[in-house]
Amino acid sequence: MDVPADRPRREEYADQTRAAVIAAARQLFAENGFFQTKVEQIAKLSRVSPATVYAQCGGKQGLLRLLMDSWTQTPAVAESYQESIAADDAVLVMQTLSAAYLQITKQWGDVIRVVIDVAPHDGESAAVLATAQKRHNHNLTEICRHLEDIGALRDGVDAQLATRIITYYYGIDGLLRTRDVFGWSLEDSNQWLLAHASAAVLRCPAKPLSRTDRQ
């Protein structure tokens, strides 16, 4: 059966429409809050009908999940995971992990904050957050097992405990929390978290990141 000649164009238009709706939702969620944002506002900003918002993205809940997917599956996640697992230097592992947290927070901090804020008040959003935490913990656990395998963890600290300690410091919103509490920049917050997390789990502490790595 021949594929209609106009099908690729329709698919391209659908992708562009979907991207516009997601971008509009992200902007409005950050500016107004999730609960205060209406589907009609998202539709107006993305220049589509409310029905299209539901059909393309599943309404507000679907949009929140799509944003979470983009955040937790950003290329930086896979890249930092592969670099960490490949490194035999524990300090480099922690620096790579720390740099990834910083990069992801800079790129997706607004989405992280929305998901964190909404989850306690909405069951579906709580499920979105649980999925994000599960993805985070899976990769971090594998990295900590690697640290254990190369003999880098302190006495009395195994991979499971190291995962819990690093999650305590960083988690999925640790940089945002540290910045809010101390009033520091994200870069300075990251330096503090790196120093304390590595001191808690490694035999040898991780060195501060260079200014280039902080970007």
N, C-alpha and C positions, 0 to 999 in steps of 0.2 A: 504494500500500500504506500502510495506516494505521500510524503510529508508536505502539507500546504506551505507554499512559499512564504506566506506571511506569518507563520508560526514563530520563528525566531524574533521577529519584531514585537509580537504580542508578549512573548516571554520577557524580552528586554524591557518593555514598558511596565510589565507587572513587577519586575525586579526594582525598577526605578521608583515605582509607586510605593512598594513595600519599604524601600530604604528611606523615602521621604517621610512616611508615616512613623517609622522608628525614630528618625532624627527629631521629628516634631515632638513625639512623646518624651524623648530624653530631655529635650529643652524644657518642656512644660513641667515635667516631674521635678526637675531641679529647681525651677523658678517658683512654682506654686505649691509643690507637694503632690504626692500621688493621689490622695483622697480628694484634694481640692480641684484636681484636673478633671475635666469632663471630656468624654469621647468627642463631643461636638467641637471642643476647642482644638483637639488634636486634628480632627478632620479639616477644620478651617485653616490651621497653620500649614498643613500638608496639601491643601487644595484638593481634597477628595471628599466624598460623602461619608457620613458616619457608618453607613452600611459597608463601605469599603474597608474602613478601619477594622470592623469585626471580621469581614471575609478574608482580608489579607493577613491580619495579625492576631485575631482572637480577642479584640477589645483590650482594655487596660491590663488585665491579668496576663493575657498572651504577650502583650508588649513588654511587660516587666520580665517575663521569662525569656523573651528574645534578647533583651538587653543583658540579662544575667548570662545567657549563653555566650554572647559576644565578649563579655568581660572574662568569664572563666575559661574560655577557649581561645583567647587572644594568642597570637603567635609567641609572645613573650613567655607564656606559660610552658609551652613545649620546648622552646629554645633553652630556657634556664634549666629545665628538668634534664635535658640531654647533656648540657654542659656540666651540670652538677654530678650526674652519674658517671660521666667520663673522667672527672678530675680525681687525681690521687692525693691532692693537697687539700687538707681539710679547711684551711684558711680560704683557699680559692672557692671551695664549695660554699662556704658561708657568705663570702663576698658576692658570688654569683646569685645566690638566693636573695640576698639583701638588695642587690641592684634590680632584680626582677620585681620584688615587692614595690620598690620605689617607682619603677617604670609603669607598672600596672596601676598603682594608685594615682599617679599623675594623669594617666589616660582615662581611667574609669572611676575615679574617686566619687564623682557625682552619682553614678549608678550604685556604687557600693553603699553610699550613705542612704539613698532612697530605699534600697532593699532592707538595710539594717533598721531604718526608722519605721518602715511599714510592717515588717514581719510580726511584731508583738500584737498587732491589732487586726490581723487578717490571716485566716488559715491558709489560703492559697499562696499568699506572699511568704508565709512561714515555710511552706514547702519549697518555694523557690530558694530561700535562704539555706534551707537544709541541703538542697542539691549543691549549692555553691560551696558550702562547708565540706561536704563529702568529697567533692572534686579536689578541693584544696588539701584536705587531710590525706587523700590517697597519694598524691604526688609527694607531699612532704614526708610521709611515712617511708616511701621508697628511698628518698634522699637520705633520711636518717639511718636507714638500714645500710646504705652504702657507707656512711660515716662509721657505723659500727664495724662493718666488714674490713675497713682499712685501719681499724684500731685507733680512731681519732677521738672517740668519746671518753669523757672523764670516767674515773673509777666510780662505779655505782650508778652510772647513767647508761641505760640500754636504748635501743632505737625507739621503743615505745615511749619511754620517759622523755627522750630528746624531742620527739614529735610534740608532746604535750607542752614542754617548756617553750619551744619556738613558737607554738601556737599561742601560748600565753602572752608572749611579747608581740608577735606580729599578727597572727590570725589573719582574717581577711580585711580587717579595718584598723590594725594596730597603728599604722602610720597616721591615720586620721585622728585616732584617739590621742596619741602622743602629741600631735600638733595642737589639738584643741586644749589639752591640759596645760602644756607648758608655753604655748604661744610661739613655738619655734617654726622654722620653715620645715618643709617635708624633708629636705636634705639633712638638716641638723637632727631632726627626729630619727631619721634612718641611721645616722651615725651612732646615736645613743642606743637604739635598739640593737644594732649590730654588735656593739661592744658588750652589752649586757647579755644578749642571747648567746653569743659565742663563748663568753666567759662561763656561762652556766652549763654548757654542754661539751665544750672542747677541752682537750688537754692543753692546747696552746691557743690563746685568744686570737681572733681575727683582727687584722690590721685595718685602720680606717681606709675607706675608699678614696681614690684620687679624685680631684675635682672633675676630671673628664668622666669618670665612671658615675658621678652623681647626676650628670645631666639627664 
